[in-house]
Amino acid sequence: MKKFWKEFKSFALKGSMIDLAVGMIIGSAFTGIVNSLVNDIVMPILSLITGRVDFNDLKLVLSSGENASSINYGTFLTQVVNFLLIALVVYFVVKQLNRVRELVSRKKEEKPAAPTEKECPYCRSKIPVLATRCPHCTSRLDEPENP
């Protein structure tokens, strides 16, 4: 049982598990913000434009009476607007993340720096590229290579 708790503790406290938990909490809070945006800002503007007071009241009554049934397409319309706004925000966030990843990968792919050392053709020692004389064997070298 002690081993189980140790493994569970290791699993639960992993960085990726904590990141997932933080993401879920932020996502939950974000849903509340989007719902408020849709219900308190977007839908009243749409209601003003279309002349409707509340889209949630839009429905198609199928039967009347005590056990009346209806299709509540106004509520569905509100949820579609919620979804579209969330999808739009996620799209822009992912687009920016991909842009940052691309910039980082471009920097990694940049060509390596020009070599700073070369080999002496006489003693095979490593010497600076701009050297005109080998410090090891004192041989005179050709003109330095321009990097």
C-alpha positions in Angstrom: 0.0 0.0 0.0 2.9 2.3 0.7 4.3 1.8 -2.8 0.9 2.6 -4.3 0.7 5.9 -2.4 4.3 6.8 -3.4 3.5 6.0 -7.1 0.2 7.9 -6.9 1.9 10.9 -5.3 4.6 10.9 -8.0 1.9 10.7 -10.7 -0.3 13.4 -9.2 2.5 15.9 -8.6 4.1 15.5 -12.1 4.5 18.8 -13.9 2.2 17.8 -16.7 -0.6 16.8 -14.3 -0.4 20.2 -12.5 -0.3 21.9 -15.9 -3.5 20.1 -16.9 -5.2 21.0 -13.7 -4.3 24.7 -14.1 -5.5 24.5 -17.8 -8.9 23.1 -16.6 -9.4 25.8 -14.0 -8.5 28.6 -16.5 -10.7 27.0 -19.1 -13.6 26.8 -16.7 -13.2 30.5 -15.8 -12.9 31.3 -19.5 -16.2 29.6 -20.2 -17.9 31.9 -17.6 -16.4 34.9 -19.3 -17.5 33.9 -22.8 -21.0 33.0 -21.5 -21.2 36.5 -19.9 -19.9 38.1 -23.1 -22.5 36.3 -25.2 -25.5 36.7 -22.9 -24.8 40.2 -21.6 -23.2 41.9 -24.6 -23.5 40.1 -27.9 -27.1 38.8 -27.6 -28.6 42.1 -26.5 -27.0 43.8 -29.5 -28.4 41.1 -31.8 -31.8 41.5 -30.1 -31.6 45.3 -30.7 -30.8 44.7 -34.4 -33.4 42.0 -34.9 -36.1 43.5 -32.7 -36.2 40.5 -30.4 -36.0 40.9 -26.6 -34.5 37.5 -25.7 -33.3 34.8 -28.0 -33.7 32.2 -25.3 -37.4 32.6 -25.6 -37.4 31.6 -29.3 -39.1 28.2 -29.7 -41.3 26.2 -32.0 -44.2 24.8 -30.0 -45.0 21.2 -31.1 -48.0 20.6 -28.8 -49.9 22.7 -26.3 -51.4 21.7 -23.0 -50.1 20.4 -19.7 -47.3 18.3 -21.2 -46.4 20.7 -24.0 -43.3 20.1 -26.0 -41.2 22.6 -28.0 -38.0 23.0 -29.9 -36.0 25.7 -28.1 -34.0 27.0 -31.1 -33.3 30.3 -29.3 -31.2 28.6 -26.6 -29.5 26.6 -29.4 -28.7 29.8 -31.2 -27.2 31.3 -28.1 -25.0 28.2 -27.6 -23.9 28.4 -31.2 -22.7 32.0 -30.7 -20.9 30.8 -27.5 -19.2 28.1 -29.5 -18.1 30.4 -32.3 -16.7 32.9 -29.9 -14.7 30.3 -28.0 -13.5 28.7 -31.3 -12.4 32.2 -32.5 -10.4 32.9 -29.3 -8.8 29.5 -29.4 -7.9 29.9 -33.0 -6.1 33.2 -32.3 -4.3 31.8 -29.3 -3.1 28.7 -31.2 -2.1 30.9 -34.2 0.1 33.0 -31.9 1.6 30.0 -30.2 2.4 28.5 -33.7 4.0 31.8 -34.7 6.2 31.8 -31.6 7.2 28.1 -32.2 8.1 29.0 -35.8 10.3 31.9 -34.7 12.1 29.6 -32.2 12.6 26.9 -34.7 14.0 29.4 -37.3 16.6 30.6 -34.7 17.6 27.0 -34.1 17.9 26.3 -37.8 20.2 29.3 -38.5 23.5 28.3 -40.0 26.3 27.6 -37.6 28.9 30.3 -37.0 32.0 30.3 -39.2 34.8 28.2 -37.8 37.3 30.1 -35.6 40.1 27.6 -35.9 41.9 25.7 -38.6 44.6 23.1 -38.8 48.2 24.0 -39.4 49.2 22.2 -42.7 52.6 21.5 -41.3 52.2 20.3 -37.7 48.4 19.6 -37.7 47.8 21.8 -34.6 44.7 23.8 -34.1 45.3 27.5 -34.8 43.2 30.6 -35.2 41.7 31.1 -38.7 43.3 34.5 -39.1 46.8 33.3 -38.1 49.7 34.0 -40.5 52.2 32.0 -38.5 51.7 28.7 -36.5 52.4 29.3 -32.8 53.4 25.7 -32.4 55.8 25.0 -35.3 56.4 28.7 -36.3 55.8 27.9 -39.9 54.7 30.8 -42.2 51.2 30.2 -43.4 49.4 31.4 -46.5 47.2 34.5 -46.3 44.4 34.1 -43.7 41.1 33.0 -44.9 38.4 35.6 -44.8 35.4 34.2 -42.9 
